[in-house]
Amino acid sequence: MSIDPNWKPDPVKVAALIADHEADVAAQELIVEKLRDLVDDEERELTRRQRRVEEIREAWARHGVEVPDGLRGALGASS
């Protein structure tokens, strides 16, 4: 098979390929943005829960309540 030295790409097909590629890139950027939002949401929720655990620990300590054995690991309490 020989290559035609006079061959030129079809500008309509090239434009269509470029448009498809740009659409793919835009879709991927949107996915990345949504994933970042989800990660941010999860980090906020984790921080909220960690604060709540600390509040519980502090409240129990103020009242001299010992952390029940079943909750020691969950609350990060030492033995």
C-alpha positions in Angstrom: 0.0 0.0 0.0 1.4 3.3 -0.9 0.7 6.7 0.6 -0.8 9.3 -1.8 1.5 12.3 -1.6 -1.5 14.6 -2.5 -3.7 13.3 0.3 -5.1 16.0 2.6 -7.3 15.5 5.6 -11.0 16.3 5.3 -11.5 19.6 7.2 -15.0 18.6 8.2 -13.8 15.3 9.8 -11.0 17.1 11.5 -13.3 19.7 12.9 -15.7 17.0 14.1 -12.8 15.1 15.8 -11.7 18.3 17.5 -15.2 19.1 18.7 -15.6 15.5 20.0 -12.3 15.8 21.9 -13.2 19.2 23.4 -16.6 17.7 24.5 -14.8 14.8 26.1 -12.4 17.1 27.9 -15.3 19.3 29.2 -17.1 16.2 30.5 -14.0 15.0 32.2 -13.4 18.4 33.8 -17.0 18.3 35.1 -16.5 14.9 36.6 -13.3 16.0 38.3 -15.2 19.0 39.7 -18.0 16.9 41.0 -15.6 14.4 42.6 -13.7 17.3 44.3 -17.1 18.5 45.7 -17.8 15.0 47.0 -14.4 14.8 48.7 -14.9 18.3 50.2 -18.4 17.2 51.5 -16.9 14.0 53.0 -14.1 15.9 54.7 -16.5 18.4 56.2 -18.7 15.5 57.5 -15.6 13.7 59.0 -14.5 17.0 60.7 -18.0 17.4 62.1 -18.1 13.9 63.5 -14.6 14.3 65.0 -15.7 17.5 66.7 -18.8 15.7 68.1 -16.7 12.8 69.4 -14.4 15.3 71.1 -17.4 17.1 72.6 -18.7 13.8 74.0 -15.2 12.9 75.4 -14.9 16.3 77.1 -18.4 16.2 78.5 -17.8 12.7 80.0 -14.5 13.9 81.4 -16.1 16.9 83.0 -18.6 14.7 84.8 -16.1 12.0 85.7 -17.8 9.4 83.5 -15.6 6.6 82.4 -15.8 5.7 78.7 -17.6 2.4 78.4 -15.4 -0.5 77.1 -17.5 -0.8 73.9 -16.9 2.8 73.0 -13.2 3.2 73.9 -12.0 2.4 70.3 -14.8 4.4 68.7 -14.0 7.5 70.7 -10.3 7.0 70.6 -10.1 6.7 74.4 -7.1 5.1 76.1 -7.6 2.1 78.4 
